[in-house]
Amino acid sequence: MIMNGILEIIEPVQTLKVVADVDVCVIGGSCTGVFAAVRAARLGAKVALIEKQNCFGGMATAGMVNIWHSLHDTEEREQIIGGLTDEIVERLNRRGAALLTPGNPDAYCRFNSEELKIELDSLISDHNIAPMLHTWFCRPIVTDNVIQAVIVENKSGRQAVKAKVFIDASGDGDLAARLELPFTESSSPQAPTTCARIANMHLIPGLDPNTLINTHGKEVDLGCDTGWSALVPDSPTDLLYALTHVFGTDAVDAMSLSHAEMAGRRHVRAFMDLVKKYYPGYPISLSALGSSIGIRESRHFRTIYRLTEQDLLTGRNFDDTIANGSYRIDVHEGDGFTFKYLNGSTVTISAGKTVRGRWREETTENPLCYHIPFRTMIFESMPNLVLAGRAINLDRGAFGAVRVMVNLNQTGEAAGVAAALAAASGIPVNHLETGLLRQTMVAGGSILFD
């Protein structure tokens, strides 16, 4: 039928099979979502984990972003991040699938993303979590502001999953968005990047990818840009590259996201064409492309509290802190990055040029880490929903720091513990006693400070 000039189709009403009736349902199987599921299962909860990709791990696996930043404070005095992040690092290290560089805040752990896929599978199987890969979340079923179930779709058709508590670890906050909960979007969101593994680049002496792109990129329709690269443990030939941004992407618009995926792959080929032109004769080859472009930013939901850049830079602690971090504020702006550090310094990198400065005068003491409160993850109006991951309530500066995986992993663990406690007690997640939440997290391996 046509309504207001727009062709619309009415979907027939149908009765759906409930394929899982659990205590906790996690939507999104990134490391954040997996860690949420595991922490809930370790507390005795029955858990289902819904993931649209063919593997768990999100950007760490499907996106091939293979760096986890420091688990210590800014001066490497004390470990501030434990829990499942630390546990997975140890598991990968035992297999020779991790390269650890203590004291390096930018790349404490570089890992083999393919090995991580298998470790996460094992973790999920070991805890009897119901895995639902190749499964898309479609919509929630709600009664009196309580989520009763979610509708999903996969190869078996349209189905329903019932739960007492739901965790939205989808990255974009897809469940929260379908619930029409309020959110904000940046007018200039940090643009996504497609990662690639390229073989034999290490054989080329003097190659600086950023310089090559900024000097000759226009020849292959690449603008000025700045990116990074990393070693791939257990691979003698490959390096990981994340070199360009796909500007103007709306990550929650299907058509825009489709074009971004294609553009990101084209960027990789264009870069390789430049290398072959200016460094001929080397046997470089494309080993792998991320199966998903690396989305940095989309929705930020208006939960009970919005964490601010000022909160981070002053090291403010909270009575409901559930995570710590020391990664700098890192905002991708235009063709480069702006970094702000807890010691008051700044670094701006653009078009291959580095400028150092300060956002405040030097002081004798500086905060050694920052903190994330549970209130950034829960809503006044939704008693059985917890948000985890990059969609939590952060301003632009705070998001620039919190968005990295070692920080977001902790929000997943907090969400899993909160969901399990709420499911067992019948207490709404937004009314949980945060002292009990923190105490239970610490008992499970998290590191929290008074």
SEBAPA-152358 format. One record per residue (C-alpha): x, y negated, z negated. Coordinates in steps of 0.001 Angstrom, whole numbers, plus 524288, in hexadecimal, padded with zeros to 5 digits. Layout:
# residues N
XYZ...
***
This chain:
# residues 450
800008000080000804247F1D9801C9803987E86A7F656807167DA1A7F8A180DB27DDDA8054E816367E84C7FEB0814D07F69280217812A17FE7F7F5B38107180CF07F33480930811EF7E74D80FE881DBC7E15C80647828AA7DE5C803FE82BD97D01180A11838D17CC5180C018413C7C04981A63842CD7BCFA8212284E087B6478285984AB17A9B58358F8510E7AC1E83B9684CE879F2F8360B84907791FA8417E84445789DC8456083BA377E9584DF6832A2786B784DC882FD57954385987828A079AF8857F7821FB7A815865238204D7AEB48704E82A087ADF587C178211B7ADD9885CE823647A2E387D4581A0379B1D8716A822B179D62878BC82F7379B5F87E6F82A9B78E8E870DD8264E78A3186B94833D978D36876C583AE47865C87622832AF779F686770834FE77922869318439C77B5C873B58446A770DB8698D83F56767468604884A4176AE58580A8434E7750A852C284A49780EE857738421078C7B854E18409479B0A85E50838E07A3A0859A1833397B0928638F82F467BAFD8614582B8E7C93C86EE982F7D7CDEC8745583D377CFB587D6383BC47C40887E108355D7B6C58877082A567B3778825A81EF27BB7988CD88156C7BFAA8977781DAC7B93F8946E828FC7C27088B468258B7CD9E89141817F47CE6989F3181D0E7CC368A2A78120D7C2A78AD19819CC7BB818B20C810677B11C8AE1380F887A2DE8B3AD803F779BB78B9F68036678E658B3B980A11782A88BBA780145779AC8BAE87F326775688C17D7E85877D218CE607E9EE775E68CE207F8D5775F98CDF57F8EE767178C2138017B7651A8B92C80A6E76CE68ABC48042776E248A4ED80DB07777F8A33581C0D77455897DB8252C776728958A82BF17834E89E42822F878B388A9D482749783168A52C835667839C8A42483596792728B17E82F32793E58B74483A3378BB08B0348449F793958B50183F097A0838C2AD83D4F79B358C35284BAD7974D8C06084F3A7A56E8CAB4846177AADF8BFBE83DF67B0DE8C2C48317F7A9638CE438283F7A93D8CF268213079C348D6CD8149479AAB8D5A78104F78C768D796801C378AE48D21C7FEB4798498C53A7F777795FC8C1BE7F77A7A46C8C32D8060B7A6C78C49980E2979A818BF2581A1A7A1768BF2481CEA7AFFE8B8098297F7B30E8B4698328B7BE1C8A60682FBD7C0C38A3A483D537C6618A882843B57B9E989FEF83A917B1F7893F083F957B93D896CC84D4E7B47F899B9849137A68288CAC842097A5BA885B384E0B7AB2688BF8856167A0638884E84C3D795FD87A1D84C6779A578797485B4679B3287FF685CF378DF287533854CD7879D869A185B4078E7A8659B84E6D794C685BE08503779FD6862E584AD27ABEF85AB0844F27B6D9863C4841467C20A85ED383C6D7CF3D85355836FE7C79384DCE8294A7C8D9846908225E7BE0883A1281CB97C3D38315E816B77B96482D90817737AB06820AC81BAB7A51881D63812A4799BF812B68125A78F78811D080710785BD81FD9802B6788878250281061785F582B5F817BF791318251282515791FC82C4482A7279DCE833B5826D27AA0B830A182B557B7BC83C2E8304F7BF8183DFB835C57CD1D8479183FB37D27A8482B84B877DB7683D80851F27D36B83464846847D5DC82E4183CBE7CCA282EF2840987BE4C82DC983B037B094836ED83B157A4F2831318389B7977383959833C378C008385C82D4B77ED3842FF8235D781FC8487281E9C78EFA855EE81919791EB857868107B79DDE8659C812717A22D8628E8102E7B08786BF5804AD7B1A0861EA7FBC47B7DA857EE7FDF27AD1784E79804AD7B65A845A880A097ABAC8452A7FCF27A4A4842397F62B7B188836E47FF757B481831BD7FC487A6F7831ED7EDF07AB3683A987EA1B79FE5840B47DCA67A1DA84E587DB837A77A8577F7D1907AD548600F7D26A7B95986C2B7CA497BBD886B677C0A87C713878E87C59A7CAED87A087D3AA7C6298874E7DA187C6448883D7E07D7D396889BE7EF3B7D56F895797F6757DAF5896FC8033E7E24D8A21F80BA87DD508AA6B814397E61C8B53481E1F7E4818BF9581C677EEFE8CABC825EA7F1048D924822807F2C58D816813E47F0468E3068157F7E6598EC538183E7F19D8EB3680A537F6C08F5A1801907F0AB8F1CB7F3C27ECF58E3407F5357EFE68DAC97EBD47E7FE8CC8E7EE567EBCE8C7A97E14A7E6A58D1E67D9AB7EE448CF0F7E1757FA898C0777DEC07F99E8C2027D0617F6668CBE07CE64801618C5D77D67B80C358B8377DA41807B28B14D7D12B8113E8B6567D9A681C578AD597E497817D18A24B7DC27812778A6FB7DC798045A8A71C7CFEA7FC8E8B0817CC427F1CB8AF187D5A67E6898B6147DBA07DAE58B5A27E9A57D61B8BD477F4377CF2D8C2AE801D87D0EE8C5E080D487C80F8CCE781A3E7C7AD8C4B7826927C8638C9BE830A87BE9E8CBDA83E417C4108CCBE838D37D1EC8DA5E837567D7C08D5AD82FDA7E3BF8C9AE827AB7E0828C81F81A157DAE48BB018143A7D7228B7AC807077DD098AD057FD5A7D9408B0E37F1DD7E1C08A5307EA3A7E6A9898057E5357E23488B2D7E5EE7E985886497D8487E69A877EC7D4BF7E6AA873547E23C7E270866AF7E3937DADA868EC7F0A47D43885A8C7F29D7D0EB855B47F0387DEC0855DE7FCDA7E6A9858EB7F69A7F3CA863867EDC67EE56869B87F9477E7508695F8017C7F3B78706E7F6EF7FB6587A5A7F57A7F05887D94804067F0AB880378033C7FF3F887E17F68B7FE27890727FBFD7F35A8943B807A47FBA3897127FEB7807218A00C7F6A67FE618A80F802C17FB358A9E18060C809818AD4C7F7E980CA48B7CF7F7E08022F8BD7B80485807708BDA07FEC08152D8C5AE7F36780FE58CF427FCAB809758D0D080486815F18D2EA7F81481DCA8DD017F194814F68E3597FDEA80F778E2F48073981B0A8E7E78151681AB58E3E2818FD80CFF8DADD824E480B988D01B81E52803BC8C2AC82467803B28B5A58225E7FCFE8B3EF82D287F2D28A6F38293D7ECBC89CFE81E6F7EB50894CA81C387DF4A88772822357E159881DF815D27DB6088685807D17DC4588B2B802917CF358805C7F9A97CA4E8853B7EFEF7C04E879247E82A7BCD386A807E7707BECA85FF77E5DD7B44F862337E1797A6348566E7E44D79D9E8515C7DB3779317852C87E40378776852667DF3C7796D85FD87D8CC779F9868377D336784D8876D27D4F3782CF87E3B7C8CA786F388BCD7C5A478BBE88DC77BDCE77F4988A4B7C9C277712894F37D16077E0A89F977C72D77E3889E1F7C4A976F9F89DC87D33376C518909D7D1FC7659C88C8D7DE6075E7B87E667E23375BE9877617EA26751A9872767F2D175CC287F227F3FE7648087F6C800B276C2A88B487FE88774F3898617F7A3775678A0607F2E0780DC8AD157EC2F7843B8AC207EB39793158AD577DD137975A8A2347D51279CE38A3687D85C7AB5689A707D11B7B49F89B717D3D07C32A899327C69E7C99489A3F7C4A27D82D8A6A87CAC37DD578AD187CCDF7D02C8AC307CE897C17F8ABBF7C5D57B58B8B0E87CBF27A9078AF167C6A579B428B65E7CCDD78FEC8B3C97CCF07814C8C0EE7C62D77F248BBED7BA0D7861B8C2D47BBF4793238BCF77BC8B7A0BD8C16C7C2347ADB18BB2D7BF157BAC58BE9F7C7547C6978B9AC7C2E17D3D28BE6F7C58A7E1AD8CAB47CBC07DC2C8CE317C0117D38D8CED67C0A07C4B28CC697B4DD7BBE58CE3A7B5C57AD2C8C7EF7ACD27A3368C0657AC537967E8B2387AB5E7927F8B6477A6B9784E58C2917A27177DF38CBBE7AC8A778188C8DD7B11576A3A8D0A27B8FA760628C6547C3C37600E8BD397C8F476A7C8B2167D2B276A888B7287E03C76DD28AA647E55F7735389C177E2057756188F7B7E8F7771D5882727ECBF77804876157ECD976F9286B407F6DD770DA861737EBD177275866547E9D37806B860A67F738783B2852DA7F73277E11846097EFF77808B83C397EA79776EA831197EFD877F1D835C27FDAC7825C836EC806E6776AE83C8B8129D77E08845CD80C86787F78547380A197868C85C8D8035A790ED86AAC8078779329874DE8030E79CEA8769D7F6A57A4BC868447F2807A44A868F17EEE8795C9867227E0B9791CD873B77D946794E0876D87CBC8799FB8801A7CA2C7A57F88C9A7C97E79D86889147D46D79421885347DD1579F7D8927B7DAC77A5C1898BF7E1B679A4088E9E7EB96795CA88BE37F12A7A366897B57FA577A3D68959B808C37A13789C9980A3D79428893278002A78EA0886BD804EF79527889BD81300791658881480EC97834487AB3808EE785F2876DE8163978B4287B4181CE777EDB873CB81313776958679B8150F77EDE86896823D777D7C86A198234A76EC185F028196876D5A8560B8216B77600858C182DF576E8E856648276176167849CC821357663E844DF82DDE76C4D8478F8358C75FDC841BE82B9875680836BD825B575E5B83C308182B75B7283C3080F1576753849CF80C7A76CA5847D17FDEC76AA08452D8004C75C298507E8097475952858DB8065674D8A86578802167541986DC080652748958693D8145774AE386BA9812D97597F8798D80E347575487C348186C74CDE8779782349755ED87FBE81E097612B88BFD81DD5758D88894A82BA9754248890582FA1762738962C82991765AA8932281B67768CC89C02810D87634C894C98058875CDC8994D7FAF975366892747F43574815
***
